[in-house]
Amino acid sequence: MGDSDKSLIHAIMGTLRKVMPGDPSGENPRAVRMFGRMLRLRELITDRLIPQWLAAKRWPVTSGSYVVGDKSATIAVCTLTSPDLMQPLSTMGGVAIAGELVTVNLGIEKIIQNTISNPNIRFLLLCGKESPVFHPAQALRCLFQEGIDDQRRIIEAEGHYPVLNNIEPSQIKRFRRQVELIDCTGERDQKVLQAQISELASRKKSAFEVSVGSIQDRWHMPQERSFKKI
C-alpha cells in the first residue's frame, strides 16, 4: 500500500467519522463497518473483471499492504507498524507473505482471509513495532488465547473496536487451528528474524487438511451452528 493509498484511506475514514459519530465509549463501529463494505465492494468488482478460472487461483485473495514471497511456504510474517521489514523478510526462505498491520478489525480480518485461503501457511510470525494506539499485536495474542465473544469481539483486546464483523466464526476458528502464533513483537533485527524464520521453515509442516476451493469459499466457509468462545 503506497502513501497515496494510505492518505486516501485516512481521508475516507475521516469523512465517515464525521458522518457517523462514535458511540459514548469512543468507538465508531458504523464507520468501520461502512469502510469494510467499501473495501469488499471494490474486491468484488475486481473479481468480476478477472476471468473466473484465474480468480479462483489468485492468492492473496484480498488486498492489503503486503509483499508476496513463496506461495508454497509455511510462514506468514506480520511486521505490525514496521513496513520497512516487509520486502526483506518476504525474500527469506520459508516466507509466503509479509505484511504490516495497524487496525484490530479490518486488518486482522484480511490476515485471516489470506491465511486460510492458503493451507500451506502454518505459522504467523509477529515482529516489528507495536502500535501504541491500536495494539494489533496484543489483539492477535488475545485472539489466539481467548477467541471471540458472542458479538465477535476479540476477548480482552485493547485496541479500537476489535470486532471481526466481516468474516464468519468458522473462519476465525479455522485460522486459530491452522496457524501457530510466534510472537517476536518489538524485534526488528533482520538477522534475529532470519534465524527465527529458518527454524520455523525447518519444521516442514504439511499443508492444513482443509483447503479453500472456490471463489465463494474465500469469504464464506461453512458456518458453525453456534458459538460463544472459540
DAHUTA-V40592 format. One line per field, one symbol per residue. ss: DSSP state (h for helix, s for strand, l for the rest). psi: psi as a letter, one per 30 degrees, with the letter a starting at -180 (. if undefined). Layout:
BEGIN
ss = ???
psi = ???
END
This chain:
BEGIN
ss = llhhhhhhhhhhhhhhhhhlllllllllhhhhhhhhhhhhhhhhhhhhhllhhhhllllllllllsssllllllsssslllllhhhhhhhllllsssssllllllhhhhhhhhhhhllllllsssslllllllllhhhhhhhhhhhlsllllssllllllllslllllhhhhhhhhhhlssssllllllhhhhhhhhhhhhllllllllllllllhhhllllllllllll
psi = kleeeeeeeeeeeeeeeeeilllffflieeeeeeeeeeeeeeeeeeeffkkeeeeffkklfllajlkkcjfflfkkkjgbhifffeeeeffkkfkekkllkelgdeeeeeeeefeffjffkfkjjklakkkfefheeeeeeeeeefalafggkkkgkfljiikifglleeeeeeefeelkkjjhkfkfjfeeeeeeeeeeeffhklkkfklkdleefefilkkkelldk.
END
